[in-house]
Amino acid sequence: DIIRLGEICNIRLFRILGGEPLLNESLIKYLKVVRDTFPATDIHIATNGLLLLKGDEDLLRYISENAIVLDITMYKPSVNLKEEIVRRLDSCKVIYSLDKENLSVFNKVLTLNGNNNAINSVNACKRKKCLILKSGCLYRCPISAYVERYNEQYGTNIENEKLFDIYLDSREHLWKIALENPIKPVLTCKYCVNKPVYFEWEQSINPQKEDWLV
């Protein structure tokens, strides 16, 4: 899919997201494909940084030599190990950024009724320009890309909608999506509220359906 993207467009910023990308044993393989396909693109990895203290030398060396940036989110466990993480990255000459503020809250935006104003929701959305590549398609946001997993887990019916099929749709259609102003909502947008509800960060070993719902 990454190679196909390189055939149809240029990308200014490519971010590897998770979950936690450092759990992926094939991460260096993905990074090599992205760097070979997009030699001038800014590549970032979003991580909580905890696994960097056990990180494999080959991975950190490749990240350093190819100017890949680690974006480290300062969750509570990360804050406690911040100095050790920074020391490790400095010693490996890795470029990184640290959240200016410790992340102590999350937000949730989902409803199950699909009755929200989709235009208001997409206008308020901080993720609306973060196109997600998944299984040969581009999605408007992470929720629309992965809400099917939520549906499978909890028996819900939140609609999702791809924006672009990288193998079937035209380049002109991709450019139209990239330049849309105002940005058009997708089906999932009507399940999102335009004012998120915030809650305290905590670890959970038994997530419930309601954890994501407003």
N, C-alpha and C positions, 0 to 999 in steps of 0.2 A: 504493500500500500504506500509506503514512504517513497519507494522508487517511482511508482505511478504518479504521486504528487509532484515529484521533480520533473516529470514530463509535461505537466499541464500548468504549472505555476511556480512562481518564486515565493519564498516565505521569509519574512523579516525576523520573526521570533518563533522558535519551536520549543515548547516546554514539555518535558516528560513528567507526567502526573501519576498519582496513585489513587487510592491507598498510599503505600510507601514504596517508591521505585527501587530503593536499595534492597528490598526483599527479592527483587527479580534477579534470578541467577543469570539471565541472559541480557542484563542491562548493557554491558559493554558491546554486545553484538548490535543492539538497537542504536546505540550512540554512534558506532562506526558506520552504520547504514545512513543515519541522518547526516553525519558529517561528510561522508563521501557523496551523498546526493545533493546536499546544500552546503558547499564549502564556504560560502560567505554569510550564512545564516547564524544569528545568535541562538545558541542552544543553552537552555536552562534545565535544571532538574529541581523539582520541588520536593523537599525532604524535611523530616523533623530532626535529622542529623544524628539520631541516637546510634545508628549502625556504623557511623563513620569511624568510631573508635575501634571497631573490629574490621574496618573496611579493607578490602583486598588491595594490595599494592599495585597490581596491574591496572585495576579500575581507576584508582586515584592518579596514577601516572598518565593514563590516557586522557582523563579529564583535564589534567594540568597542561599536557602537551597540545591539546586541541581547543584551548580557551573556552571550555565549557564551564558554565557558572552554576554553583549550588545555591539555590534560594532556600535558606533555612528558616522554617517557621518555629517561632519560640513558644512551643507548648510548655506546660509546667515541667514535665520531665526533661525537656531540652534545656530549660533555663538552669536547672541544677548542674548540667554538664557543659555549660556554655564555654567555660575557660578551657576545658580539655578538648572540646571540639575545635575551637579556634586554634589551639596549639597544634593539633594534628594537621589541620588544613594549611596553616602557615608553613609547617615543616615540609609539606608535600607541594608547596607553591600552587595551591588551588585557589582560583578566584571564587569568592563567595559573597553573599549578602545575608545579613541578619535582620529579622523584623525589628523595626524601631521600638515596637511595644510588645510586651509579652501577651500571647494570645490566651486570654482567660475566659472568653465567651465564644459561643457559636451562634449561628442563627438558623432558623427554619422558616420555610416559606410555603410548604405544600398544604393543599387541601384535597379532599376527595371528590368534591361536588362539581368541579369544572365550571363554576358559575362566575369566576372572577373576570374582570375586564382585562383581556389579554394585552391590549395596547398599553394600558397603564402599567401592567406587570413588566412588560419588556422594556418600557422606558425607564423603570426604576431598577432594573436588573443590573448588577455589577458584572455579571458573567456573560452578557449578551454578545460581546465581541470575542469571546474565548471559544472559537470553533474547535470541536472535538473530532478527532479522527478515530473511527471505530469500524472495523469489519468492512472496509471499502467505502465508507460513507462519512460525510461531514455532518455534524449536528450543531445546533445553535448554542447549546450549553451542556455542561456535564449532566444536569438533571434529565434533559431530553434524551441524552445518549444512554444513560444507565438506569432510567426509571423502570425498565422492564425487569431488572433484578429485584427491585422493590415489589413490583407486581407479583413476581413468581414467589417471593418469600411470604407475602402477606395476603395474597388473593385479591389484590386491588386491581383497578382498571384505569389507571392514569394513562392517558394517551401520549404517545411519543411520535415524533415526526423527523425524518432525515431532511436535511437541506439539499444535499448534493451527493450523487453517486459518482465517485471519481472514475469509474470505468464506463459509465453509460451516458452521463450528462455532458453537455458541451462546455467548452472553456468560456464561451460568452455568458452562459448561465452562472458560472462560478464568479466571473467578474461582476455580474449584476448583484449577486449576493454580497460580495465584498464591498460594493459601493452604495448599497441601499441606504437611503436617508429620507425619512426615518426608517429605522430597522423594523422589518415586519415580524410580528410574533409567529410562533409555531403553535401547534395544538397544545403542547405541554404548558404554554404560558397561561392558559386559562385556569390551570390548577395552582398557579402561584399567586400569592398576595403581593401587593406593592409595598407593604411595610413589614419587614421581617420581624419575627419574635425572637428575642435574644435569651440565651440561657447559659448558665455557668458550665465551663468545661469540666468534664469528669470522665473517668474510664468506665466502660460498661461491658460486662461479660454476657449480658442477656438482653440485647436490643429489642425493643417493642415497636410495633407499628406506629404508635402515638409519638414516639421520639422524633419523628420527622414532620408531624402534623401541627398546623396552627389551630 
